[in-house]
Amino acid sequence: MQVLQVQLEVGPDPAEVGRARRWARSRLAGSGIAADEPVAETLILLISELVTNAVVHTGCPAVLRMLLPGVPADEPGTVRVEVADRSTCPPRPRHAEGDDTNGRGLELVDGLADRWGWRQEGAGKSIWCEVDRCEADTAAHTFDGTTHEDVAYEAV
């Protein structure tokens, strides 16, 4: 299966989160994932959480990558989202209590993504998540734990 990788550099400013969401919506639509598909809004929420974490907790620029299943667009597949930053600190899941306004991001990622994790990348780290684009009883073409370096991509 062909995989398309697209990426966006994100500045260390919380306003960049909105720009990342708009960019991601347009890339999803361009890959055949309609805005009204449940997977589209799930992916946008995951992107928002991961980019927010990178920008707020590191204060460094980040790179948002999306790995999108290729043609045919209606074939079951997996969308992978990665956010790489220059911080070597691993992500720290926290448990928010009651009215806390912070601390739910990675819990949300864990609840919405089919898989997620992190790895060292260069002088920093990359946090990734995958969402299968298929019915619950249909197998998707997943990345099976491979990293983006292990797959051939068409750069955009």
N, C-alpha and C positions, 0 to 999 in steps of 0.2 A: 504494500500500500504506500502511496506517495504521501509525504507529510510536508506541509508548508510551515515554515517558521517566520514569524514577524516579530519585530522588537521595537520598543520605544524607550528612549532615554528619559528618565524622570528626574527633575531637579529636587533639591532638598527643601521643598516648600509644600505645605499641606494643600495649597491650591492646585498642585499638580495631580492630586487624586482625581478630581473632576475631569481634568484633561485626559488622564489615563482611561477613565470609564468611557468617555466619548470616543476615543481612539479605538478601544477594544470593541465597542458596539459596531463601529463601522467595519472593522476587520472580520468580526463574526458574520455580519451581513454579507460581506464580500466572499466569504467562504461557504455561503449557502445555509447558515444557521440564522433562521428568521428571528426577529426581535421578540415575537410572541411565543417562541418555543420556551418551555420551562427551563431548559438547559442554558439558554442565553442569559436569563436573569440570574440564575445560580452562578454562572461564570462571572458576570459583572459584579455581583456581591463578593465573590471570592477575590477578584482582582482588587476591588476597593479595600478589602481588609488587608491583603498582603502588601499593597503599595502604601497604605496608611502606616502599617507597622514599620516598613522600611524607612519611610520619610520621618516619622515621628520618633522612633526609637533609636535611629542611627544618626540623624542629622546630615546624612551623606546622600549624594545622588544615587540613583538605582537604575537598573535596566529591567523593564517588563518584557517578557517573552511569551508568546503564545505559539504553541505547536498545534496546528489544525489538520484534521484528516483531509486528505486530498479527494480528488474526484473518484467516484461519484459522491456528491455531497450528501445524498440521502442514505448512504451506506453506514451501518452502525460503526462507530469509531470512538476514539477517546480524544478529548481536548486536554492539553497540558498547559498549565500556566506556571511560569517561573518568575520570581523577582529576585534579582541578584543585587547585593549591595557590598560596600567595602568594609563592613564590620565583621570581625571574626567571632563576635559573641553569638552563641547559639540562640535560637528562639527559646523563650521561656514561657510555656503555657501557664497562665494564671487562672485562678477561679474568682470570678467577680461575685460579690455578695450584694443582695438586695438592690439598692438604688445606685450602686457603683456605675460610673459612666465609662470606665475603662476595664480592660481585662477579659473581654469576651471574644476577642478577635480569633485566636487560635482554636478556641472551643467551637466557634462558628465554622471555621475552616474544617475542623475535624468532623463536624456534623453534616456539612454539605458536600464535601468532596468524597469521591470514592476511595481515593488514596492521597496521602500527602506525606511530606518529609522535608529534610534539608540535607545539604552537603556542603563541604568546603569547596569554594570555587576561587581560584587565584588567590588574591590577598584578602578575600572576603568569604561570603557564603551565598548560597542560593536556596530559597525556600520554594518548593514546588507543590502543586496539587494537580490531580487528574479527575476529570468528570467524564463518565461514559455517556455517550450520546446514543442511547438505544432503550428499548423496552426492558423492564426488569428481567424478563426471562430470555433475552437475546444476548448472545456473547458479543462483546465489542473487541475491536482490535486495540489492545492496550500497549503501553510501552514496556510492560513487564519489568519495571525497575531499571531499564536502560537509561542512560543519561543522554542529553541532547548530542553529545559528541559521538555516540554510537550509531546514530541514525543519519542517513543522507537527507539533506534539506534543500529546498529551493529558497534561496535568500530573497527577501523583499526589502 
